[in-house]
Amino acid sequence: MKQLFLVFFLSSFYISFSQTNENELFTMLEGQILKIINEYRKSIGLEELVFNKDVFNEAKKHSTNMAEGKTPFSHDGFDNRFERLMKVVGGSSMAENVALGQTTAQEVVDNWLSSQGHKQNIEGNFNMTGIGIASGSDGELYFTQIFLLK
């Protein structure tokens, strides 16, 4: 019985430890993406984007929904996210970038900058942002960046 308890305890500890490490990794990647985006914006004479927790929560939720297969890898539900953020944060316009499969912040940003539509969002007239990352059951990373003008 003691051995069974020890196995259960150690497996619970491992799961908890793994989840903590994943969350820390995502927080680090989200920060790196924001830093790279802001460096790019400054290099072309634009203001830096400011992190907003409510915008982050919407981005994180969308990445999680894509990772869990609740919504396809897409911008599905964009209008709903816009409405929720307008109620909570306010603002006048919003845009969104999504990415799948990259493993570094630089890869994500490079991918977005090589796509005309994503690049327009990065260079757009926005002052707030939130970036959320989630991992699918296959280990693939889903990224969402929401841009907001308030």
N, C-alpha and C positions, 0 to 999 in steps of 0.2 A: 504493500500500500504506500509506503514511504517513497519507493522508487517511482510509482505511478504519479504521485504528487510532485516529485522533483521533475519528472519529464514534463508534466503539465505546466509547472511554474517556469521552467526554462524555455519552453516553446512560447508561452505567453510573453515572457521577457523579450525573446527574439522578435516576435511580431511587433511589439510595442517599440523596440529599439529600431527596427527596420522602418517603421512608419515615421518615427522621429527623424531619422536620417533622410528619408525621402522629402519630408516637409522642409528640412533645412536646405537640401539641395535645390528644391523648387524656389525657395525664398532667395537663395543666392543667384540662381539663373534669372529670376524675375528682375532682381536688382541690376544684374549685368546687362540685360536687354535694355532696361530704362537708361542706364548710363551710356550705352552705345548709341541708342536713339537720340539722346540729348546731345551727345558729342556731335553727331551728324547734323542735327538741327542747328546747333551753334555754328558749325562750319559753313552753313549756307545763310547765316544771318537771322535765323529764327530763334524765338524764345524757347527756353527749356520747358518741357512738360512737367507738371507737378503731380506726384502720386496722390491719389484719392482712394481712401479705403472702400467707399461705396462702389466706386467704379471697379476697383480690384475684385470685390465680392461678385459682381456680375460677370467679370471676365473669368474668374475662377469657376463659377457655377457653369458657365458655358463649356469651358474645357472639360470639366468633370462629366457633364452630360454627354459630350462627344466621346470621351474615353470609356464611359460605361455603356455606350451604344444607345442611349436614350434619344439622341438626335444624331443625324449623320454629320460627318465632317463637312461643315458648311456654315453659312450665316443664318440658318434657320432660327427663328425666334428673335431676330434683330429688333423688329418693331416692339416686341414686348420688353426687351432689355432697355430700349430707348424710353419707353413710357415709364418704366419703373425708375430709371435714373432721373428723368425729368421731375418726377414727384419727390424724390428723395434729395437730389442735389440741385436740380434746376439746370438751366442751360438752354442753348438754342440749336446746337447741332452735335452730331455724334457720328463716328465712323468706327470700323472694326477690322482688324487683321487677324487671320487664323493661320496656323501652320501645324504641320504634322511630320514627325519622324526625325527632325533635326536633334542633335545631341548637345550643341553648344549655343550660347547666346549669339556669338558671331555668325554662326550658320543661319540662325533664325533671321537675324537682321539682314544679312546678305541676301537671303532668299526674298525677303520682302522688298528690299531695294532694287532687286532685279525684275520685279513685277510692277508694271506701270500703275495699276490701281492701288496696290499696297504702298508704293512709294508716294503717291498722291496723299494718302492718309497720313503717312509719316510727316510729310511736308505741309500738311493742312493747317488751317487756322484753328488750332485747338490749344488749350492751356492745361488740361488735366488728362490723366491717364491712369489705367490700371492694367496689370498684366497678370494673367492666371495660367498656371500649368497643371496638368493632370496626367497621370500615367494609365494607359489601358492595361488590360489583363495580359496582353502580349508584350508589355514593356515599352510600347511606343509612347512618345510624349506628344501631348496635344497642347498647343499654345493659343491663347487669345489675348490680343491687346485691344482695349477699347480707348478711343480718343473722345474727349468731350470739350466743348467750348461753353464756358459759363461767363 
